[in-house]
Amino acid sequence: MLMGKNTLMKASLNSKMKKPEEGDFDFAERKDHYKPCPELEKLVNLLKGNTGIIFSNGDLSDIKKIIDEQKREAPAKVGIIAPDDVWIRAGSTGLDPKQTSFF
């Protein structure tokens, strides 16, 4: 799985799509193996929010199984929509009224 900042992932994909030109630092390395990849443009446009990219030649159901096994719950954050409904029963919070503004 490839994880990184969206800006850096976009820059690396754009670099991969760009035809090597003399004077590029990696020209000698890429000149003989360059192949246009216009389909990567679609991938670059999808890089928004928290995004991970997985490249594979294998069976995607095996990959999904591995990812599901490694999934971890994350603490709640302000402004994030919960994946499940959350109900808080009425009752004492144990907090002073000035401390409950986040509810």
N, C-alpha and C positions, 0 to 999 in steps of 0.2 A: 504494500500500500504506500502510496506517495502522499505525504502531507506537507504542507508548507503554506506560507502566506500567499494569498491570491495574487498579489502584485508580482511576487517572484515566480510563481507558477506561470502566470501570463507571459512574463518576460522570457522564461525559458522556452515556452511553446512557440512564441513569436520568433525567437532565435532559431528554433528548429525549422520553422516554415520558411525563413529567409534563405535565399540562395547564397551560398558562400561566394564572397568576392575577394579578389586579391587584396591583401592588406589586413584582412580579418585575422584575429589572433589564432583562430582554429581553422584557417583556410586549408592548410596542408592535410589536416585530419579529415575534413569534411568534403573536399573537392571531388574525391573519387566515389564517395558513397551517397552523395546528396540525391534525394528523390523528393519531388514536390509532394506536399501533404496538405492539400486545401481542406481536407476534412477536419484538421486540427482547429481551424477557425471556429467551427461550431462548438468545439470543446472550450475554447477560450471564452466564448460568449456565455457559457454556463457557469463560469467561475464567479459565483456570488455567494456571500455568506460563508458559513463553515462548510468547506468542501474538501473531501478526500477523493483521490483518484486511484483506481485500481486497474492496472493493465494485466491481462492474463491471456494465455493461450489455452488454459484449462477450462474445466467445467465450472460454470458460474454457480451452480447449486452447491458445489463443494466450498467455494469461496464464501458464499452466504452463510453456510453452516459455521465456518471458522469465525466470521465476523460476529455472528449471533452469540457464539461461545465467549467471545472476548468483550462483549458489551458490558458497560458499567453504568450504573445510575449516577446522575449528576445532581448536585444540590440545586434547589430552586434559585432563580435569579430574577431580579426586578425587571419587568417588562417582557418576559418570555412567556409564551403561551404554553400551558401544561398539555402534555399529550393525552392526559386522562382528566376527567372531571374531578375536582377537589372540593370537598365539603368540609366546612369547619363548624362543628356543633357550637351552639350558643353556650356560654358559660364564662367563668372567670378565666382571664388570661394570666393573672398574676402580675400584670403590668399596671403602672400608673396611667391614667387617661392621656397624659401628654406623650407617652411612649407608644401609643397604638396607632399613630398616623399611617404607618405602613400597611395596616389592614385595609 
